[in-house]
Amino acid sequence: MVTPHLDFIVAAYVAAAIVVGLLIGWVIVDYRAQTRRLAELEMQGFTRRSAAPRSGQPIEQVKEQA
């Protein structure tokens, strides 16, 4: 059954899927950038107040060992 508004409905769902996909991609890219920046800061000696005492290894090295 084809309705007169089917084109609009399909286009709306496609547009919504594209927007959600772009937002997910953006969050993934930003997460990686923030993780990299935190590792750089930790290598320079900066620590986070909420972090446990340093083991002397940056985040990325710890992840590689896991």
C-alpha positions as CSV (number, residue, x, y, z in Angstrom):
1,M,0.0,0.0,0.0
2,V,1.6,3.3,-1.2
3,T,0.5,6.4,0.6
4,P,0.9,9.9,-0.8
5,H,3.3,10.8,2.1
6,L,5.5,7.7,1.8
7,D,8.4,9.7,0.2
8,F,8.4,12.2,3.0
9,I,8.3,9.5,5.7
10,V,11.2,7.5,4.1
11,A,13.2,10.7,3.6
12,A,12.6,11.7,7.3
13,Y,13.8,8.3,8.5
14,V,16.9,8.4,6.3
15,A,17.8,11.9,7.4
16,A,17.3,10.9,11.1
17,A,19.5,7.8,10.6
18,I,22.2,9.9,8.9
19,V,22.2,12.5,11.7
20,V,22.4,9.8,14.4
21,G,25.2,8.1,12.6
22,L,27.2,11.4,12.3
23,L,26.7,12.1,16.0
24,I,27.9,8.6,16.9
25,G,31.0,9.1,14.7
26,W,31.7,12.5,16.2
27,V,31.5,11.1,19.7
28,I,33.9,8.3,18.8
29,V,36.4,10.7,17.2
30,D,36.2,13.1,20.1
31,Y,36.6,10.3,22.7
32,R,39.8,9.2,21.0
33,A,41.1,12.8,20.8
34,Q,40.4,13.4,24.5
35,T,42.0,10.1,25.5
36,R,45.1,11.0,23.5
37,R,45.2,14.4,25.1
38,L,44.9,13.0,28.6
39,A,47.8,10.6,27.9
40,E,49.9,13.5,26.7
41,L,49.2,15.6,29.8
42,E,49.9,12.6,32.1
43,M,53.2,12.1,30.3
44,Q,54.0,15.7,31.1
45,G,53.3,15.1,34.8
46,F,49.8,16.5,35.1
47,T,47.4,14.2,37.1
48,R,43.7,14.2,37.6
49,R,42.5,14.7,41.1
50,S,40.1,11.8,40.8
51,A,42.7,9.4,39.5
52,A,44.4,6.8,41.6
53,P,48.1,7.2,42.4
54,R,50.2,7.1,39.2
55,S,51.8,3.8,38.2
56,G,54.2,5.8,36.1
57,Q,52.6,4.7,32.8
58,P,50.4,6.7,30.5
59,I,46.8,5.5,29.8
60,E,47.7,4.2,26.3
61,Q,50.5,2.0,27.6
62,V,48.3,0.5,30.2
63,K,45.6,-0.2,27.6
64,E,48.2,-1.9,25.4
65,Q,49.2,-4.2,28.2
66,A,45.7,-5.2,29.0
